[in-house]
Every structure is written in structure tokens, then in C-alpha cells.
Amino acid sequence: MFEGLDLKNMGKMMEQMQDKATAMQEQSKSVQMTAKGGGGMIEVTANGMGEVIDITIDDSMIEDKSSLQILLISTINDVMRMVEDNKKSQAMGMFGGVNPFGGA
């Protein structure tokens, strides 16, 4: 099972992976993803860290509080899924295409 695995280099490999993870985290701060809801009447932008950095609401939505709430929740959930997909994609790239999350 461990044939050909050089345990002497394991620490160095782990250090390199940590460096890559730190670099990816810094890079994620500059990545922006935007989801739109209600035919573009709501826009939510988040960075790669999952922080919401901007919300745009069409003026016509201000009068309809319940619709605004529903669309905001939906759109925020959409952008958070985009952030998670981006994180998984980056992790797969870091692991050389091997999916650390299981599945295909």
C-alpha cells in the first residue's frame, strides 16, 4: 500500500500543500462571483471567501417586502453555492484532479 512512498519527503510535501492552500486563500479574496435573482432585479456579489461584498436591489422591489426577502434569500444561496463550487474546483486543482471530496 505504501510502496514507493518516500516518508522522508512527506513533511516537505505537507509544507508545500500548506503554502498552496495559503496562496489559494489569498487569491480567493480577489475572486468575485455574482448571482442574479428575479430576472436581474436582485444581484448579490461575494468574494471567493464567501463574504458578501455587494447587493444591488432594483427600486421596484422596495415596495414588496416579502418578495424582496424571498429573492434575497434565494440569490444569496445561489452565490454561496457558486463560492463552494469554486472552492471545490480549486481544491481539486491542488490535488492534481483527485477529488478529495469523494465521488466522481
Secondary structure, 3 states (H helix, E strand, C coil): CCCCCCHHHHHHHHHHHHHHHHHHHHHHCCCEEEEEECCCCEEEEEECCCCEEEEEECHHHCCCHHHHHHHHHHHHHHHHHHHHHHHHHHHHHHCCCCCCCCCC
